[in-house]
Amino acid sequence: MTIRNLPVAPEARPCAGVSFDLRPQALERWNPSILAAADDEENTISVLDPIGYDYWTGEGVTAKRITGILKGMAGADVTVNINSPGGDMFEGLAIYNVLREYKGHVTVRVLGMAASAASIIAMAGDTIQVARSGFLMIHNCWAGAVGNRHDFRDFADTLEPFDEAMADIYATRTGDDIAAMQKLMDGETWINGSAAVEQGFADSLLPSDSVKESTKARSGSQFAAHKLDVILAKQGMPRSERRSLLQQLKAGTPSAASHGTRDAADTPADLAEPIADLQRALARFTAAATQ
């Protein structure tokens, strides 16, 4: 099978009021320290962060970014290293399309985790390799929405074609039927390296010396911010308020709450530790930047 035989993913973003987000369970299991053993390889793209625009860094793993990198490679064979907890499913589908249409040979290497949207990106490889200790995680679209009861009925109808498209991609890659893939997605299935090869999600296991675990924390402040974002989401805080609070923490003004945002005195007890972690990471980051 080649990439060109894989289905095209839907292009249209869902209707207003729906936003894709990280699945908390995936973020909790993600080890951001897992990297490729060789970090100086040519024609390599790193997908080592959550998928989609990152409000913390102002960047992120986006289709725009991947398209720009591929243009610079001018059709040469490319390796895509993945260790990501997922994120914006639409952005993942868009990146899948970009890789699917690329003229050169695409080798995907799942170093640690390719969860949710990242698992769709992984399916765009002409060749897919996965670490023995790595995981794929597939599930239905996981999104947040606001609106009345009529809106929520529409939201469900809007998300259904995306789930069908993902099931079609997995089915085409594995040779299994769509119903079987939908069952796996309904159950939020974690697939380890050996099982991924056995079930057709990957072609082979990665040699053990292809992966390393960094002794230094990578993007510590960014990871802490995502961890805090997940906890805030579990507390029921709307996405806009979460982004506002994180920006305040980034600016060093966590008590300067905007309208509708919880004051520091109202912060739930289980937020104290991640906020402290984030502030310590920010202090280290600021100190390093000024040296």
C-alpha positions in Angstrom: 0.0 0.0 0.0 1.1 3.6 -0.7 0.0 6.8 0.8 -1.9 7.7 -2.4 -4.3 4.8 -1.8 -5.3 6.1 1.6 -8.6 8.0 1.9 -8.6 11.8 1.9 -9.6 13.3 5.3 -12.4 15.9 5.5 -11.3 19.4 4.9 -14.0 21.5 6.6 -13.7 22.5 10.2 -16.7 21.8 12.4 -19.3 24.4 13.0 -18.9 27.3 15.4 -19.1 26.3 19.1 -17.1 23.1 18.8 -13.4 23.0 19.8 -11.2 20.0 19.8 -9.0 19.5 22.8 -6.5 17.2 24.4 -7.9 14.0 26.0 -6.8 14.2 29.6 -5.9 10.5 29.9 -3.5 10.9 27.0 -1.8 13.9 28.4 -1.4 12.1 31.8 0.3 9.1 30.1 2.5 11.2 27.8 6.3 11.3 28.5 7.6 14.3 26.6 11.2 13.3 27.3 11.1 10.5 24.7 13.0 11.6 21.7 14.8 10.3 18.6 18.2 9.0 19.5 19.7 10.9 16.6 18.6 14.5 16.6 20.7 15.7 13.6 19.2 13.7 10.8 18.4 15.4 7.6 14.8 15.7 6.2 13.2 15.0 9.5 10.1 16.5 11.0 9.5 16.3 14.7 5.9 16.0 16.0 6.8 16.0 19.7 4.1 18.2 21.2 0.3 18.4 21.3 -1.4 18.8 17.9 -2.8 22.2 16.9 -2.0 25.8 17.8 -0.4 26.1 21.2 -1.7 29.1 23.2 1.3 28.8 25.5 4.1 29.1 23.0 2.2 30.8 20.2 3.3 28.0 17.8 2.4 24.3 17.9 2.2 21.3 15.5 -0.1 22.7 12.7 -0.7 21.9 9.1 0.7 25.3 8.2 4.0 24.5 9.9 4.3 21.0 8.4 3.4 22.4 4.9 6.2 25.0 5.2 8.8 22.4 6.3 7.8 20.0 3.4 8.1 22.8 0.8 11.7 23.2 1.9 12.4 19.5 1.4 11.3 19.7 -2.3 10.1 16.1 -2.6 13.0 14.4 -0.9 12.2 11.4 1.3 11.2 12.5 4.8 11.0 10.9 8.3 8.3 12.1 10.7 9.2 11.4 14.4 6.1 11.3 16.6 5.6 11.5 20.4 2.4 13.4 21.0 -0.7 13.1 23.2 -2.9 14.4 20.4 -5.0 17.5 20.5 -6.9 19.3 17.7 -8.4 16.5 15.6 -9.1 18.8 12.7 -5.5 19.9 12.6 -4.4 16.3 12.8 -6.6 15.4 9.8 -5.2 18.4 7.9 -1.6 17.3 8.6 -2.5 13.8 7.5 -3.7 15.2 4.2 -0.5 17.3 3.8 1.7 14.2 4.3 -0.5 12.0 2.2 -0.1 14.4 -0.8 3.7 14.8 -0.4 5.6 13.5 -3.4 8.5 11.9 -1.5 8.5 8.7 0.6 7.2 9.4 4.1 8.5 7.2 7.0 6.7 7.6 10.3 8.4 6.6 13.5 6.3 6.5 16.6 8.9 7.0 19.3 6.6 7.1 22.3 2.9 7.9 21.9 0.8 8.7 18.9 -2.6 9.3 20.6 -5.8 10.6 19.1 -5.0 13.2 16.4 -1.4 12.1 16.4 -2.5 8.6 15.5 -4.2 9.9 12.4 -1.0 11.7 11.4 0.9 8.4 11.9 -1.3 6.7 9.4 0.0 9.0 6.6 3.3 7.2 6.4 4.3 5.1 3.4 6.2 3.1 6.1 5.2 3.2 9.8 7.6 2.0 12.5 6.7 2.0 16.2 8.8 1.5 19.3 8.2 -1.7 21.2 7.3 0.4 24.2 5.3 2.9 22.1 1.6 3.2 21.9 -1.1 4.3 19.5 -4.4 5.4 20.9 -7.6 5.7 18.8 -11.0 7.0 19.8 -13.9 9.1 18.6 -13.6 12.8 18.2 -13.3 14.4 21.7 -14.4 18.0 21.7 -15.9 20.7 23.8 -19.1 22.5 22.8 -21.4 25.3 24.0 -25.0 25.9 23.1 -28.6 24.9 23.7 -30.1 21.4 23.3 -30.7 22.0 19.6 -27.1 23.0 19.1 -25.9 19.9 20.9 -27.9 17.7 18.5 -26.3 19.5 15.6 -22.8 19.1 17.2 -23.2 15.4 17.4 -24.3 15.3 13.7 -21.3 17.5 12.8 -18.8 15.2 14.5 -20.1 12.0 13.1 -18.5 12.4 9.6 -15.1 13.0 11.2 -15.4 9.7 13.2 -16.4 7.9 10.0 -13.4 9.4 8.1 -11.0 8.3 10.9 -12.5 4.8 10.9 -12.1 4.6 7.1 -8.4 5.7 7.4 -7.6 3.1 10.1 -9.5 0.4 8.2 -7.7 1.1 4.9 -4.4 1.0 6.7 -5.0 -2.2 8.6 -7.1 -4.1 6.0 -9.8 -4.6 8.6 -13.4 -3.4 8.2 -14.8 -0.1 9.3 -17.1 -1.6 11.8 -14.2 -3.2 13.7 -12.4 0.2 13.7 -15.5 2.0 15.0 -15.7 -0.5 17.8 -12.1 0.2 18.8 -12.7 3.9 18.6 -15.9 3.6 20.8 -13.8 1.9 23.5 -10.8 4.4 23.3 -8.3 1.7 22.5 -4.6 1.8 23.4 -2.4 -0.4 21.1 1.2 -1.2 22.1 4.0 -1.5 19.7 3.9 -5.2 19.0 0.1 -5.2 18.7 0.2 -2.3 16.3 2.4 -4.3 14.0 0.3 -7.5 14.4 -3.0 -5.5 13.7 -1.6 -3.7 10.7 -1.4 -0.2 12.2 2.4 -0.3 11.7 4.8 -2.1 9.4 7.6 -2.9 11.9 9.1 -2.2 15.3 11.7 0.4 15.7 15.2 -0.7 16.6 15.7 0.0 20.3 18.7 2.3 19.7 16.4 4.6 17.6 14.8 6.1 20.8 16.3 7.8 23.8 14.8 9.4 26.9 16.3 12.8 27.6 17.7 13.4 31.0 16.7 17.0 30.8 13.0 18.1 31.0 11.9 19.3 27.5 9.6 22.3 27.4 8.9 22.1 31.2 6.8 25.2 31.4 4.8 24.2 28.4 4.1 20.7 29.8 3.1 22.2 33.1 0.7 24.6 31.4 -1.0 21.7 29.5 -1.2 19.8 32.8 -2.9 22.7 34.5 -5.2 23.3 31.5 -6.4 19.7 31.8 -7.1 20.1 35.5 -9.0 23.4 34.9 -11.1 21.7 32.2 -12.0 18.9 34.7 -13.1 21.6 37.1 -15.6 22.8 34.5 -13.8 26.1 33.6 -14.6 27.3 30.1 -11.8 27.2 27.5 -11.7 31.0 27.2 -11.2 31.4 30.9 -8.5 28.7 31.0 -6.6 30.4 28.3 -6.9 33.8 30.1 -5.6 32.3 33.4 -2.7 30.6 31.7 -1.7 33.9 30.0 -1.9 35.6 33.3 0.4 33.0 34.8 2.8 33.4 31.9 2.9 37.1 32.5 3.5 36.6 36.1 0.2 38.1 37.3 -1.9 35.1 38.4 -4.0 37.2 40.8 -5.0 39.7 38.1 -8.1 37.7 37.1 -10.2 38.9 34.2 -14.0 39.1 34.3 -15.5 35.7 35.1 -12.1 34.1 36.0 -11.7 32.6 39.4 -9.7 34.6 41.9 -6.6 33.0 43.5 -8.5 32.7 46.7 -11.1 30.6 45.0 -8.6 28.2 43.3 -9.5 24.5 44.0 -7.0 22.8 46.3 -5.9 20.3 43.6 -4.7 23.2 41.5 -2.2 24.4 44.0 0.6 21.9 43.1 0.4 22.3 39.3 0.3 26.1 39.6 3.4 26.0 41.8 5.1 23.6 39.3 4.2 26.0 36.5 5.5 29.0 38.4 8.8 27.2 39.2 9.2 26.1 35.6 8.6 29.7 34.5 11.2 31.0 36.9 13.7 28.5 35.6 12.8 29.4 32.0 13.2 33.1 32.7 16.5 32.6 34.5 17.9 30.5 31.6 16.7 33.1 29.1 18.6 35.9 30.8 21.9 34.1 31.1 
